[in-house]
């Protein structure tokens, strides 16, 4: 229905300062596709197709210079101005905290605890008078601990429990 406007919508997405992107599986007969949503302040574009670098390039190309908020899918890493979606990070940390692997479980718990402290600080800062809270200064040590933990576990891998989420 919007095919005549598709190029216009894509151009609007490419010009946006911030684009949120997410995808979910889309089964069509025996074929697994992906339902992707690209959202900016003014446009929401829905795309059904492959979940690949080529599919992403078709929408954003190399003409997108804004911020991209996404999950951790590898194809998004080519964008230097990329933000990780907090909900995806929370789910990943929760999954790790419930892992059968002890080290993964400890790391996930540590990340969840730090996220909780930082989230509370952000909410408190929103209530404070403007300029009275410098979160980076107040929580710099905690951010350093988080960064160190992430670096220490950056090459970690463990088998996922096939029963979780079943």
N, C-alpha and C positions, 0 to 999 in steps of 0.2 A: 504493500500500500504506500510506503514512503520511498520506494525506489527512485522516483523522479527527484527527490530531495536528498538522496543519500550522499552525493558528493558535497552538497552544502553542509550537511550535518557533520560529515567527517572533517571538513575545513574548520568548522566551528570548534570541534573537539581539539583539533591541532593548535588552534589559537588560544585555547584556555590556559589560565595560569595554574589551575589544579584540575586534574582528571582522576577520578576514582574508577578503578577497573576491578571487576570480579567476574568469575565464571562458575558455572555449575554444569554437571553432566546433562546431556540432552540425548535421549535415545530415540532414534528414528528407525523403526523396524529393527534390523540386526546391527545397525550402524551406530557407533558411539560418537556423538558430536558434542560440542560445548555451546551453551547459551552464555554469551558474554555480554556484560553491561559496561558501557563507558559513560560516565556521568560527569558533567561539568556544571557550573553554576547555571547555565542557560540551556544545555542540551543533554538529553539522555539517548544514547544510541544502543540498540539491541542488535546483536549479531549471533547467528547460529552458524557454526562451522568448526574448523579444526582448532585445536589448542596448540599453537605453534608460533615460532618466531615470524614465519611468513604471514600468518593470520594477523598477528599484532602489527607487523610492519604495514600491512594493507590499511590499517586504520590510523596509526600514529606516524608511520614512516620515519624518516629522519628529519622531519620538519616540526616535530613537537619539542618545545624547549621549556615547557612548564614543569610543574611538579606532578609526579605520578604516584598515587597512593594505590598500593596493590598488596596481594599476598606474597608469599615467598617464591613463587614460580620463577624458575631460572631465566625465562625469556625476558622478564621485566628488569633484570639486572643491568641491561645495556644502558638504561637511563640513569644518568648521574644524579639527577634531582629526583630521587625516589624515596618515598616514605613507606614504611611497612604499616599495614593496617593493624591497629591495636587489637581488634577482635581476633584476627588471625594469630597474632602473637600470643594472646591470652590462651586461645585453644591449644596452640602448640605447646606452651609451657604446662598447661593442665595435663595434656596427653603425656608429656615427659614425666610429670610428677606421679603419674599412675602406671609408669612403665614397670615391667618385670625386672629390668636391668637396674641394679642399685645405684650406679653412678648417674644414669639418666634420671632416675627418680629424685636423687638429691639435687641435681642441677635444676630440674623442673621446679622443685619446691623452692629453691633459692630464688629463681627468676620470678615465680609467683609472689613470693614475699616482697621482693624489691618493687615489683610492679604495684603491689598494694600500697606500699609506703608512698611511692611517687604519685600514684593516682590520688591518694588522699591529699597530698601536698598541693597538687594542681587544683583540686576542688577548693581547698582552703585559700589558695592564692587568688582564685576568682572572686572570693568574698572580701578579700583585703583591699584597702585603698590602693589606688594605682601607684606603682613604683615602690611599694613597701616590701615586696618579696622577690628576691632573686633566687629562683629555684636552682639554677646551675651552681651558684655559690653555696647555698645552704646544703644541697644534696650532691655536691661534687664528688665527695668520697664514695658515696653510695653508687653513683654512676660509674665511677672508676672500678669499683668491685664488680658491678654488672659487666662492664666491658672486659675485664680480666677473665671473669668466668666464661663469657662467650668466646673469647679467644682461646682459652684452655680447652674448650669443647668443640671448637670449630671443625675439627676433623673426626669427631666421634661418630660412631655408627653403632646401631644395635638393631636386632630383629624386632619387628613390631609383633605384639601379641595378637594372633589371628582371632582371638575371642573378644577383644575389646571392641565395643560398638556393635557386636553381633546381636 
